[in-house]
Amino acid sequence: MSRDNPSYYMQIPQENLYIACDDLEFAWDKQEVKKVRGEWRKGTDISEIAKIVDREIDEVFLLLLDQARSGYIEPRKNGILGGI
């Protein structure tokens, strides 16, 4: 069975199943996403973005990774540390 099939993970015995980052929230309100994108474009560092949207830094990192992979944000000078 392919890992692309959502049923794949249902086949793994519960005692062998490990879900990475299960303590993080992956869902975002679209307004929050727009806010994060805007702060990214302004050069705000990731820790400050996390404070602005009241989220864990790791959650902001994952959103930024997603947005970069999807082409919504561009690389910037100093990366997640800030600067444009």
C-alpha positions as CSV (number, residue, x, y, z in Angstrom):
1,M,0.0,0.0,0.0
2,S,1.3,3.5,-0.9
3,R,2.0,6.1,1.7
4,D,0.0,8.5,-0.5
5,N,-3.1,6.6,0.4
6,P,-4.7,8.0,3.5
7,S,-5.6,4.4,4.6
8,Y,-1.9,3.5,4.8
9,Y,-1.6,5.0,8.3
10,M,-4.7,3.2,9.5
11,Q,-2.9,-0.1,8.8
12,I,-0.1,0.7,11.2
13,P,-0.7,-0.9,14.6
14,Q,-1.4,1.8,17.2
15,E,1.6,0.8,19.3
16,N,3.9,1.3,16.3
17,L,2.4,4.6,15.2
18,Y,4.4,7.8,15.8
19,I,2.9,11.1,14.7
20,A,5.6,13.9,14.5
21,C,4.8,17.2,16.1
22,D,1.4,16.1,17.4
23,D,1.6,18.9,20.0
24,L,1.5,21.6,17.3
25,E,-1.5,23.2,15.7
26,F,-1.3,23.0,11.9
27,A,-4.6,24.8,11.1
28,W,-4.5,28.5,10.4
29,D,-7.2,31.1,9.8
30,K,-6.7,32.7,6.4
31,Q,-6.4,36.2,8.0
32,E,-3.6,34.9,10.1
33,V,-1.9,33.5,7.0
34,K,-2.1,36.9,5.4
35,K,-0.7,38.6,8.5
36,V,2.2,36.2,8.6
37,R,2.9,36.8,4.9
38,G,2.8,40.5,5.4
39,E,5.2,40.4,8.4
40,W,7.5,38.1,6.4
41,R,7.6,40.6,3.6
42,K,8.3,43.5,6.0
43,G,11.3,41.6,7.3
44,T,10.0,40.7,10.8
45,D,11.9,37.9,12.4
46,I,10.1,34.6,13.2
47,S,10.0,35.1,17.0
48,E,8.3,38.4,16.6
49,I,5.9,37.0,14.0
50,A,5.0,34.2,16.5
51,K,4.3,36.9,19.2
52,I,2.1,38.9,16.8
53,V,-0.1,35.9,15.8
54,D,0.1,34.4,19.3
55,R,1.5,31.0,18.0
56,E,4.4,28.8,18.8
57,I,7.6,29.6,16.8
58,D,7.5,26.0,15.4
59,E,4.0,26.5,14.1
60,V,5.0,29.7,12.4
61,F,8.1,28.0,10.9
62,L,5.9,25.2,9.5
63,L,3.5,27.8,8.0
64,L,6.5,29.7,6.5
65,L,7.8,26.4,5.0
66,D,4.4,25.7,3.5
67,Q,4.1,29.2,2.1
68,A,7.6,29.1,0.6
69,R,7.0,25.7,-1.0
70,S,3.7,27.0,-2.4
71,G,5.4,30.1,-3.8
72,Y,3.5,32.6,-1.6
73,I,6.6,34.0,0.0
74,E,10.2,34.5,-1.3
75,P,13.5,33.9,0.3
76,R,14.8,37.0,2.1
77,K,18.1,38.3,3.5
78,N,18.8,36.6,6.8
79,G,15.9,34.1,6.2
80,I,13.8,33.5,9.3
81,L,15.9,35.8,11.4
82,G,14.6,38.9,9.5
83,G,15.7,41.5,7.2
84,I,14.7,42.0,3.6
